[in-house]
Every structure is written in C-alpha cells, then in structure tokens.
Amino acid sequence: MQRRPLDTAGFWMMLGLALLFSVNNVLIKLGNGGLQPAFFAGARSAVALVALSGWMIWRGIAFRPDLWRQGLMAGLLFSSEFLFLFVALDHTSVVHASSIFYAMPIWLALAAHFLFPGERLTPVRFAGFLLGFAGVVLSLAGRGGDTGDGGFWGDMAALIAGMSWAGIVVVSRLTRFGQSAAETQIFWQVAVSAPLLCALSPLFGLPLVRDFDTLQAVLLLVQGVGVVTVGFVLWFWLIGRYQAGTVASFSFLTPVLSALLGWALLGESVGTTTPVALALLIGGLVLINRRKS
C-alpha cells in the first residue's frame, strides 16, 4: 500500500495526538506515585486489553492469531518501550525526558533510510537527523552533576524507550503485521505486555502499590482507555495511511508541549541546556519532515 502525503484530516488528527502524547508523560509521572512503574505499565496494558477486546468483538475486527510471530515481536518492543519510559519518569523529570524520548522520529528516519523504499535521507533530511541527534546528546550531557532526580540512568531509560518505539514502527512496516487493522496491532502489543510486565514487576524489589487512591484509579483508566485504546490505535491507523516519516515527525510539537506541561503542572525546573536541546530536536524533526530537498 502506497502511503499518501499529509492532508487536512490527517493534520488535525496528528495535532490531536501530539496534544494527547504531550499530556501522557505527565500522567505517567503522576501515576507512578500510586503504583510501581513496571506494575503500572502492565496494569495499563491489562485495562487496554479488556477495553480493546470489547471494541473489537463489537465491531467484528479480527484478532488475527496467524500474526502471532509478528505480534510477539511488536509486543516485546512495546513492553520494552513502556517499561523503560515508566521507569525513566520515576527517576527523571518530564521536562528532561521529553527531549530524549520524543526524539523517536530521528531513529525512525535513520531506519527508514535503509529499510523503506522512497524514504531515504536526502542531504537536508540528514542534516535534520544530525540536529536531532545533537539535541539528544546535549540533553544527556547537559545534566552535568545533577543526579537528584535519577540522573543519567533515567535519561538512558528514556532513550531506550524511544528507540523501542521506533522499532515497533519498523516491524509494522516490514511485515504483514502492518497490513492488519490498527486495533489488531495494538491488541497484540497489550496482550503480550500486560502479562509480561506484571510478571516482571516483582523483580524490581519495590512495593507494587505505593499510594493508590481514587485519583490514581482514574489515571489508570485514562491511560488504558484514552491513551492506549484510543490514542495508540489512531496513531497506528495514521502510520498505515500516511508516510511513516511524516506521521512520526509531526510530533515535533510533542516534546515542547510535554516539557511545558511538566514545568507548569508539576513545577519542574528547566535547565539552561534544555531549551537549546529542544530547539535542536525540533529543528531536526522539521528538516526530516521535508518532502523535497
């Protein structure tokens, strides 16, 4: 299937997703206060699995057991993405993690250069990759001796999470998995991650439940139903309809909005290097998103 260039409907859907994903890191940070990160990630997948299964049965969408190999691969990458992201946000700030995790499109653009016909890195797009990469390096180096919120290892966890996210797109694009319904793709990812992450969570040696109250229950439902069932399904539908680089790179708004929300809602500090790192990242994503060079 030939992916189409961005149109008006796609623009508004992508903008809505950018806003949803911007809020997501704040919700995870708050939710970690109620549940241990790995357990929270697994419980979120379990909620999404129930909601998504009900939707698929009602709509008659196939679960596609024949895709179990590709589904298992995508599910393992999904588990890695959110295990590392939830752990990262337990150790570092939303402001700082935003310029690292949401650098995912630069890793996807690099993979697309070698794997996706028609999506090679032109000189301008390669310059965008270098800018984005410089932004990530500056984010990692700019922390200096500040280790009060988890420091370097929290940042590295966010980096691995972003790379795992790009890996899911690669699996979707290179296999029959990407030709299935968006709901089917997310179903396999949560079906693998829910039991896996819940099983792994006791290995972290921390209490599974921290301070779980009504607000935490609401956050869990919003994450499972709103972010995963609605947001991720829509994102995969867009990946199947539009060019992968265009969809991913449109998220150039997300790291800035996420950092602003971390600062405004959580009172997190913004270091001197963070705005520069974000500017480099955004500049890189804009260049990567160029259709012609």
Contacts in CASP RR format, 6 or more apart in sequence:
PFRMAT RR
TARGET T0000
AUTHOR 0000-0000-0000
METHOD contacts of the structure
MODEL  1
MQRRPLDTAGFWMMLGLALLFSVNNVLIKLGNGGLQPAFFAGARSAVALV
ALSGWMIWRGIAFRPDLWRQGLMAGLLFSSEFLFLFVALDHTSVVHASSI
FYAMPIWLALAAHFLFPGERLTPVRFAGFLLGFAGVVLSLAGRGGDTGDG
GFWGDMAALIAGMSWAGIVVVSRLTRFGQSAAETQIFWQVAVSAPLLCAL
SPLFGLPLVRDFDTLQAVLLLVQGVGVVTVGFVLWFWLIGRYQAGTVASF
SFLTPVLSALLGWALLGESVGTTTPVALALLIGGLVLINRRKS
1 179 0 8 1.000
1 240 0 8 1.000
3 240 0 8 1.000
3 241 0 8 1.000
3 242 0 8 1.000
3 243 0 8 1.000
3 244 0 8 1.000
3 246 0 8 1.000
4 241 0 8 1.000
4 242 0 8 1.000
4 243 0 8 1.000
5 242 0 8 1.000
5 243 0 8 1.000
5 246 0 8 1.000
5 291 0 8 1.000
6 14 0 8 1.000
6 242 0 8 1.000
6 243 0 8 1.000
6 246 0 8 1.000
6 250 0 8 1.000
10 238 0 8 1.000
10 241 0 8 1.000
10 242 0 8 1.000
11 250 0 8 1.000
13 234 0 8 1.000
13 238 0 8 1.000
14 238 0 8 1.000
14 247 0 8 1.000
14 250 0 8 1.000
14 251 0 8 1.000
15 250 0 8 1.000
15 253 0 8 1.000
17 231 0 8 1.000
17 234 0 8 1.000
17 235 0 8 1.000
17 238 0 8 1.000
17 251 0 8 1.000
18 250 0 8 1.000
18 251 0 8 1.000
18 253 0 8 1.000
18 254 0 8 1.000
18 257 0 8 1.000
19 253 0 8 1.000
19 257 0 8 1.000
20 226 0 8 1.000
20 227 0 8 1.000
20 231 0 8 1.000
21 102 0 8 1.000
21 251 0 8 1.000
21 254 0 8 1.000
21 258 0 8 1.000
22 253 0 8 1.000
22 254 0 8 1.000
22 257 0 8 1.000
22 258 0 8 1.000
22 261 0 8 1.000
23 258 0 8 1.000
23 261 0 8 1.000
24 223 0 8 1.000
24 227 0 8 1.000
24 258 0 8 1.000
25 85 0 8 1.000
25 89 0 8 1.000
25 94 0 8 1.000
25 97 0 8 1.000
25 98 0 8 1.000
25 101 0 8 1.000
25 258 0 8 1.000
25 261 0 8 1.000
25 262 0 8 1.000
26 94 0 8 1.000
26 258 0 8 1.000
26 261 0 8 1.000
26 262 0 8 1.000
26 265 0 8 1.000
26 266 0 8 1.000
27 219 0 8 1.000
27 222 0 8 1.000
27 223 0 8 1.000
27 227 0 8 1.000
28 40 0 8 1.000
28 85 0 8 1.000
28 86 0 8 1.000
28 89 0 8 1.000
28 223 0 8 1.000
29 89 0 8 1.000
29 94 0 8 1.000
29 262 0 8 1.000
29 266 0 8 1.000
30 215 0 8 1.000
30 219 0 8 1.000
31 40 0 8 1.000
31 216 0 8 1.000
31 219 0 8 1.000
31 220 0 8 1.000
31 223 0 8 1.000
32 40 0 8 1.000
32 86 0 8 1.000
32 89 0 8 1.000
32 90 0 8 1.000
32 210 0 8 1.000
33 210 0 8 1.000
33 211 0 8 1.000
33 216 0 8 1.000
34 40 0 8 1.000
34 209 0 8 1.000
34 210 0 8 1.000
34 211 0 8 1.000
34 212 0 8 1.000
34 213 0 8 1.000
34 216 0 8 1.000
35 43 0 8 1.000
35 208 0 8 1.000
35 209 0 8 1.000
35 210 0 8 1.000
35 212 0 8 1.000
35 216 0 8 1.000
35 220 0 8 1.000
36 201 0 8 1.000
36 204 0 8 1.000
36 206 0 8 1.000
36 207 0 8 1.000
36 208 0 8 1.000
36 209 0 8 1.000
36 210 0 8 1.000
37 83 0 8 1.000
37 86 0 8 1.000
37 87 0 8 1.000
37 89 0 8 1.000
37 90 0 8 1.000
37 204 0 8 1.000
38 83 0 8 1.000
38 86 0 8 1.000
38 87 0 8 1.000
38 197 0 8 1.000
38 200 0 8 1.000
38 201 0 8 1.000
38 204 0 8 1.000
39 197 0 8 1.000
39 198 0 8 1.000
39 201 0 8 1.000
39 208 0 8 1.000
39 209 0 8 1.000
40 86 0 8 1.000
40 220 0 8 1.000
41 79 0 8 1.000
41 82 0 8 1.000
41 83 0 8 1.000
41 85 0 8 1.000
41 86 0 8 1.000
41 193 0 8 1.000
41 197 0 8 1.000
42 82 0 8 1.000
42 193 0 8 1.000
42 194 0 8 1.000
42 196 0 8 1.000
42 197 0 8 1.000
42 198 0 8 1.000
42 201 0 8 1.000
43 194 0 8 1.000
43 198 0 8 1.000
43 220 0 8 1.000
44 82 0 8 1.000
44 220 0 8 1.000
44 223 0 8 1.000
44 224 0 8 1.000
44 227 0 8 1.000
44 228 0 8 1.000
45 82 0 8 1.000
45 189 0 8 1.000
45 190 0 8 1.000
45 193 0 8 1.000
45 194 0 8 1.000
45 197 0 8 1.000
45 224 0 8 1.000
45 228 0 8 1.000
46 190 0 8 1.000
46 194 0 8 1.000
46 198 0 8 1.000
47 220 0 8 1.000
47 221 0 8 1.000
47 223 0 8 1.000
47 224 0 8 1.000
47 225 0 8 1.000
47 228 0 8 1.000
48 186 0 8 1.000
48 190 0 8 1.000
48 194 0 8 1.000
48 224 0 8 1.000
48 225 0 8 1.000
48 228 0 8 1.000
48 229 0 8 1.000
49 187 0 8 1.000
49 190 0 8 1.000
49 191 0 8 1.000
49 194 0 8 1.000
51 224 0 8 1.000
51 225 0 8 1.000
51 229 0 8 1.000
52 183 0 8 1.000
52 186 0 8 1.000
52 187 0 8 1.000
52 190 0 8 1.000
52 228 0 8 1.000
52 229 0 8 1.000
52 233 0 8 1.000
53 187 0 8 1.000
55 61 0 8 1.000
55 183 0 8 1.000
55 229 0 8 1.000
56 62 0 8 1.000
56 63 0 8 1.000
56 183 0 8 1.000
56 184 0 8 1.000
56 187 0 8 1.000
59 183 0 8 1.000
61 181 0 8 1.000
61 183 0 8 1.000
61 184 0 8 1.000
62 180 0 8 1.000
62 181 0 8 1.000
62 184 0 8 1.000
63 184 0 8 1.000
63 187 0 8 1.000
64 180 0 8 1.000
64 184 0 8 1.000
64 188 0 8 1.000
67 176 0 8 1.000
67 177 0 8 1.000
67 180 0 8 1.000
67 184 0 8 1.000
67 188 0 8 1.000
68 188 0 8 1.000
70 171 0 8 1.000
70 175 0 8 1.000
70 176 0 8 1.000
70 177 0 8 1.000
70 188 0 8 1.000
71 171 0 8 1.000
71 177 0 8 1.000
71 185 0 8 1.000
71 188 0 8 1.000
71 189 0 8 1.000
71 192 0 8 1.000
72 188 0 8 1.000
72 192 0 8 1.000
73 171 0 8 1.000
73 177 0 8 1.000
74 168 0 8 1.000
74 171 0 8 1.000
74 172 0 8 1.000
74 177 0 8 1.000
74 185 0 8 1.000
74 188 0 8 1.000
74 189 0 8 1.000
74 192 0 8 1.000
75 168 0 8 1.000
75 188 0 8 1.000
75 189 0 8 1.000
75 191 0 8 1.000
75 192 0 8 1.000
75 193 0 8 1.000
76 192 0 8 1.000
76 196 0 8 1.000
77 164 0 8 1.000
77 165 0 8 1.000
77 167 0 8 1.000
77 168 0 8 1.000
77 171 0 8 1.000
78 164 0 8 1.000
78 168 0 8 1.000
78 189 0 8 1.000
78 190 0 8 1.000
78 192 0 8 1.000
78 193 0 8 1.000
79 192 0 8 1.000
79 193 0 8 1.000
79 196 0 8 1.000
79 197 0 8 1.000
80 160 0 8 1.000
80 161 0 8 1.000
80 164 0 8 1.000
81 161 0 8 1.000
81 162 0 8 1.000
81 164 0 8 1.000
81 165 0 8 1.000
81 168 0 8 1.000
82 161 0 8 1.000
82 193 0 8 1.000
82 197 0 8 1.000
83 161 0 8 1.000
83 197 0 8 1.000
83 200 0 8 1.000
84 157 0 8 1.000
84 158 0 8 1.000
84 160 0 8 1.000
84 161 0 8 1.000
84 162 0 8 1.000
84 164 0 8 1.000
85 97 0 8 1.000
85 101 0 8 1.000
85 157 0 8 1.000
85 158 0 8 1.000
85 161 0 8 1.000
85 162 0 8 1.000
87 154 0 8 1.000
87 157 0 8 1.000
88 97 0 8 1.000
88 101 0 8 1.000
88 154 0 8 1.000
88 155 0 8 1.000
88 157 0 8 1.000
88 158 0 8 1.000
88 161 0 8 1.000
89 97 0 8 1.000
89 158 0 8 1.000
91 149 0 8 1.000
91 150 0 8 1.000
91 151 0 8 1.000
91 153 0 8 1.000
91 154 0 8 1.000
91 157 0 8 1.000
92 149 0 8 1.000
92 150 0 8 1.000
92 151 0 8 1.000
92 154 0 8 1.000
92 155 0 8 1.000
92 157 0 8 1.000
92 158 0 8 1.000
93 149 0 8 1.000
93 262 0 8 1.000
93 266 0 8 1.000
93 268 0 8 1.000
93 269 0 8 1.000
94 258 0 8 1.000
94 259 0 8 1.000
94 261 0 8 1.000
94 262 0 8 1.000
94 266 0 8 1.000
94 268 0 8 1.000
95 259 0 8 1.000
95 262 0 8 1.000
95 263 0 8 1.000
95 268 0 8 1.000
95 269 0 8 1.000
95 270 0 8 1.000
95 271 0 8 1.000
95 274 0 8 1.000
96 139 0 8 1.000
96 143 0 8 1.000
96 149 0 8 1.000
96 155 0 8 1.000
96 268 0 8 1.000
96 274 0 8 1.000
97 154 0 8 1.000
97 155 0 8 1.000
97 158 0 8 1.000
98 254 0 8 1.000
98 255 0 8 1.000
98 256 0 8 1.000
98 258 0 8 1.000
98 259 0 8 1.000
98 278 0 8 1.000
99 135 0 8 1.000
99 136 0 8 1.000
99 139 0 8 1.000
99 255 0 8 1.000
99 259 0 8 1.000
99 274 0 8 1.000
99 277 0 8 1.000
99 278 0 8 1.000
99 281 0 8 1.000
100 136 0 8 1.000
100 139 0 8 1.000
100 140 0 8 1.000
100 155 0 8 1.000
100 158 0 8 1.000
100 159 0 8 1.000
100 162 0 8 1.000
101 158 0 8 1.000
101 159 0 8 1.000
101 161 0 8 1.000
101 162 0 8 1.000
101 165 0 8 1.000
101 255 0 8 1.000
102 162 0 8 1.000
102 251 0 8 1.000
102 254 0 8 1.000
102 255 0 8 1.000
102 258 0 8 1.000
102 281 0 8 1.000
103 132 0 8 1.000
103 133 0 8 1.000
103 135 0 8 1.000
103 136 0 8 1.000
103 159 0 8 1.000
103 162 0 8 1.000
103 255 0 8 1.000
103 281 0 8 1.000
104 162 0 8 1.000
104 163 0 8 1.000
104 165 0 8 1.000
104 166 0 8 1.000
104 248 0 8 1.000
104 251 0 8 1.000
105 166 0 8 1.000
105 245 0 8 1.000
105 248 0 8 1.000
105 249 0 8 1.000
105 251 0 8 1.000
105 252 0 8 1.000
105 285 0 8 1.000
105 288 0 8 1.000
106 128 0 8 1.000
106 129 0 8 1.000
106 132 0 8 1.000
106 133 0 8 1.000
106 136 0 8 1.000
106 281 0 8 1.000
106 284 0 8 1.000
106 285 0 8 1.000
106 288 0 8 1.000
107 162 0 8 1.000
107 163 0 8 1.000
107 166 0 8 1.000
107 167 0 8 1.000
108 166 0 8 1.000
108 167 0 8 1.000
108 169 0 8 1.000
108 170 0 8 1.000
108 244 0 8 1.000
108 245 0 8 1.000
108 248 0 8 1.000
109 119 0 8 1.000
109 121 0 8 1.000
109 125 0 8 1.000
109 129 0 8 1.000
109 245 0 8 1.000
109 248 0 8 1.000
109 249 0 8 1.000
109 288 0 8 1.000
110 121 0 8 1.000
110 129 0 8 1.000
111 166 0 8 1.000
111 167 0 8 1.000
111 170 0 8 1.000
112 119 0 8 1.000
112 120 0 8 1.000
112 121 0 8 1.000
112 244 0 8 1.000
112 245 0 8 1.000
113 119 0 8 1.000
113 120 0 8 1.000
113 121 0 8 1.000
115 170 0 8 1.000
115 173 0 8 1.000
115 174 0 8 1.000
116 173 0 8 1.000
116 244 0 8 1.000
119 243 0 8 1.000
119 244 0 8 1.000
119 245 0 8 1.000
121 129 0 8 1.000
122 290 0 8 1.000
122 293 0 8 1.000
123 293 0 8 1.000
124 287 0 8 1.000
124 290 0 8 1.000
124 293 0 8 1.000
125 287 0 8 1.000
125 288 0 8 1.000
125 290 0 8 1.000
125 293 0 8 1.000
127 284 0 8 1.000
127 287 0 8 1.000
128 283 0 8 1.000
128 284 0 8 1.000
128 285 0 8 1.000
128 286 0 8 1.000
128 287 0 8 1.000
128 288 0 8 1.000
129 284 0 8 1.000
129 288 0 8 1.000
130 284 0 8 1.000
131 280 0 8 1.000
131 281 0 8 1.000
131 283 0 8 1.000
131 284 0 8 1.000
131 287 0 8 1.000
132 280 0 8 1.000
132 281 0 8 1.000
132 283 0 8 1.000
132 284 0 8 1.000
132 285 0 8 1.000
134 280 0 8 1.000
135 276 0 8 1.000
135 277 0 8 1.000
135 278 0 8 1.000
135 280 0 8 1.000
135 281 0 8 1.000
136 159 0 8 1.000
136 277 0 8 1.000
136 281 0 8 1.000
138 273 0 8 1.000
138 276 0 8 1.000
138 277 0 8 1.000
138 280 0 8 1.000
139 155 0 8 1.000
139 273 0 8 1.000
139 274 0 8 1.000
139 277 0 8 1.000
140 152 0 8 1.000
140 155 0 8 1.000
140 156 0 8 1.000
140 159 0 8 1.000
141 273 0 8 1.000
142 273 0 8 1.000
142 277 0 8 1.000
143 151 0 8 1.000
143 152 0 8 1.000
143 155 0 8 1.000
166 248 0 8 1.000
168 189 0 8 1.000
169 239 0 8 1.000
169 244 0 8 1.000
169 248 0 8 1.000
171 177 0 8 1.000
172 178 0 8 1.000
172 185 0 8 1.000
172 236 0 8 1.000
172 239 0 8 1.000
172 240 0 8 1.000
173 239 0 8 1.000
173 244 0 8 1.000
177 185 0 8 1.000
177 188 0 8 1.000
178 185 0 8 1.000
178 236 0 8 1.000
178 239 0 8 1.000
178 240 0 8 1.000
182 233 0 8 1.000
182 234 0 8 1.000
182 235 0 8 1.000
182 236 0 8 1.000
182 237 0 8 1.000
182 240 0 8 1.000
183 233 0 8 1.000
185 236 0 8 1.000
186 228 0 8 1.000
186 229 0 8 1.000
186 232 0 8 1.000
186 233 0 8 1.000
186 236 0 8 1.000
189 232 0 8 1.000
190 228 0 8 1.000
201 208 0 8 1.000
202 208 0 8 1.000
235 247 0 8 1.000
238 247 0 8 1.000
239 247 0 8 1.000
245 288 0 8 1.000
245 289 0 8 1.000
246 289 0 8 1.000
246 291 0 8 1.000
249 285 0 8 1.000
249 286 0 8 1.000
249 288 0 8 1.000
249 289 0 8 1.000
250 289 0 8 1.000
251 285 0 8 1.000
252 281 0 8 1.000
252 282 0 8 1.000
252 283 0 8 1.000
252 285 0 8 1.000
252 286 0 8 1.000
252 289 0 8 1.000
255 278 0 8 1.000
255 281 0 8 1.000
255 282 0 8 1.000
256 278 0 8 1.000
256 282 0 8 1.000
259 270 0 8 1.000
259 274 0 8 1.000
259 278 0 8 1.000
262 268 0 8 1.000
263 269 0 8 1.000
263 270 0 8 1.000
END
